[in-house]
Amino acid sequence: MTEKRVRATVCAIIEKDGKILLLKRNNEPFKGFWTLPGGHIEFGKTAEQAVIRETMEEASLKFSPQFLCYRDEIYQKMYWHGEVLLFYGEATGNEKVDGKEILDLKWVPLEEASKMKLAFEHDTSIQKYLKSKK
């Protein structure tokens, strides 16, 4: 990426039985890294619509989002600046990966996930979620 622009993105923290859902990326940047479900907001769509769509596309889950906060993702060397709208909530359905963007998924204990090195600094998103629960 060489174009300098700000991208509006979303990510989802889906918790079940004290664990959160992580996905293994199959695309650059951060190919092979674990991440929270999420992605770009399409033109004309709301952030809530985007996080519901991304969760369905990536993990085949129906997500009921609640807005938590936003945060910045800035990587100067990659010409990446994302404004991330962070959602949390429950999801229903039988999770499965799409096989294109996502290679694998797993449920990770919340405290363990917050200490992992994740794509897009999603460990920071998990820390914000943990603080909101206290």
C-alpha positions as CSV (number, residue, x, y, z in Angstrom):
1,M,0.0,0.0,0.0
2,T,1.4,3.4,-1.0
3,E,-1.7,5.6,-0.8
4,K,-1.9,7.6,2.4
5,R,-5.5,7.7,3.6
6,V,-7.5,6.9,6.7
7,R,-9.6,3.7,6.5
8,A,-12.8,3.2,8.6
9,T,-12.8,-0.3,10.0
10,V,-14.7,-2.4,12.6
11,C,-13.8,-5.3,14.8
12,A,-15.8,-7.6,17.0
13,I,-15.1,-9.1,20.4
14,I,-17.3,-12.2,20.7
15,E,-17.2,-13.7,24.1
16,K,-18.6,-17.2,25.0
17,D,-17.9,-19.0,28.3
18,G,-15.0,-16.7,29.2
19,K,-13.3,-17.2,25.8
20,I,-13.2,-14.9,22.8
21,L,-13.1,-15.8,19.1
22,L,-9.9,-15.3,17.2
23,L,-9.4,-15.8,13.5
24,K,-6.2,-16.7,11.6
25,R,-5.7,-14.3,8.6
26,N,-4.9,-15.5,5.1
27,N,-4.3,-12.0,3.6
28,E,-1.6,-9.4,3.9
29,P,-1.0,-7.4,6.0
30,F,-0.4,-9.8,8.9
31,K,-1.0,-13.0,7.0
32,G,-0.8,-15.9,9.4
33,F,-1.5,-13.8,12.5
34,W,-4.5,-14.2,14.8
35,T,-7.0,-11.4,14.8
36,L,-10.5,-10.4,15.9
37,P,-13.3,-10.6,13.3
38,G,-13.7,-7.4,11.4
39,G,-12.8,-5.4,8.4
40,H,-13.6,-2.3,6.3
41,I,-16.8,-0.3,6.3
42,E,-18.3,-0.3,2.8
43,F,-19.5,3.0,1.3
44,G,-23.1,3.7,2.3
45,K,-23.2,1.1,5.1
46,T,-23.1,1.8,8.8
47,A,-20.4,0.5,11.2
48,E,-22.9,-1.8,12.8
49,Q,-23.9,-3.3,9.4
50,A,-20.2,-3.7,8.6
51,V,-19.4,-5.6,11.8
52,I,-22.4,-7.9,11.4
53,R,-21.4,-8.6,7.7
54,E,-17.8,-9.2,8.5
55,T,-18.6,-11.6,11.3
56,M,-20.9,-13.6,9.1
57,E,-18.5,-13.6,6.1
58,E,-15.4,-14.6,8.2
59,A,-16.9,-17.0,10.8
60,S,-20.5,-17.7,9.7
61,L,-21.9,-16.3,12.9
62,K,-24.8,-13.9,13.4
63,F,-23.5,-11.1,15.6
64,S,-25.5,-8.8,17.9
65,P,-23.1,-5.8,18.4
66,Q,-22.9,-3.3,21.1
67,F,-20.6,-0.3,20.5
68,L,-17.6,-0.1,23.0
69,C,-15.2,2.6,21.7
70,Y,-12.9,3.5,18.8
71,R,-9.1,3.4,18.6
72,D,-6.4,4.3,16.1
73,E,-4.2,1.8,14.2
74,I,-1.3,3.7,12.6
75,Y,1.6,1.9,10.8
76,Q,3.7,4.6,9.1
77,K,5.9,2.1,7.1
78,M,2.8,0.4,5.7
79,Y,1.0,3.7,4.9
80,W,-1.8,2.3,7.1
81,H,-4.1,4.5,9.3
82,G,-7.2,2.8,10.5
83,E,-10.0,4.3,12.6
84,V,-11.3,1.2,14.3
85,L,-14.8,1.1,15.7
86,L,-14.8,-1.7,18.4
87,F,-18.0,-3.7,19.1
88,Y,-18.6,-6.5,21.5
89,G,-21.5,-8.9,21.9
90,E,-22.9,-12.4,21.5
91,A,-23.1,-14.4,18.4
92,T,-25.2,-17.4,17.3
93,G,-24.7,-20.2,14.8
94,N,-22.0,-22.7,14.1
95,E,-18.7,-21.0,13.5
96,K,-16.7,-22.0,10.4
97,V,-14.0,-20.3,8.4
98,D,-14.6,-18.9,4.9
99,G,-11.3,-20.5,3.6
100,K,-10.4,-17.4,1.6
101,E,-9.7,-14.5,4.0
102,I,-9.6,-16.8,7.1
103,L,-7.6,-20.0,7.5
104,D,-8.7,-21.1,11.0
105,L,-10.5,-20.0,14.1
106,K,-10.3,-20.7,17.8
107,W,-11.8,-19.7,21.1
108,V,-9.2,-18.4,23.5
109,P,-9.5,-17.6,27.2
110,L,-10.0,-13.8,27.5
111,E,-7.0,-13.3,29.8
112,E,-4.7,-15.3,27.5
113,A,-5.9,-13.6,24.4
114,S,-5.2,-10.1,25.9
115,K,-1.5,-11.1,26.2
116,M,-1.1,-12.5,22.7
117,K,0.7,-10.6,19.9
118,L,-2.2,-10.2,17.5
119,A,-2.6,-8.5,14.1
120,F,-3.5,-4.8,14.0
121,E,-2.7,-4.5,17.8
122,H,-6.0,-6.2,18.6
123,D,-4.5,-7.0,22.0
124,T,-5.1,-3.3,22.7
125,S,-8.8,-3.7,21.7
126,I,-9.1,-6.7,24.1
127,Q,-7.5,-4.7,26.9
128,K,-10.1,-1.9,26.3
129,Y,-12.8,-4.6,26.5
130,L,-11.4,-6.0,29.7
131,K,-11.3,-2.5,31.3
132,S,-15.0,-1.9,30.3
133,K,-16.0,-5.1,32.2
134,K,-14.5,-3.9,35.5
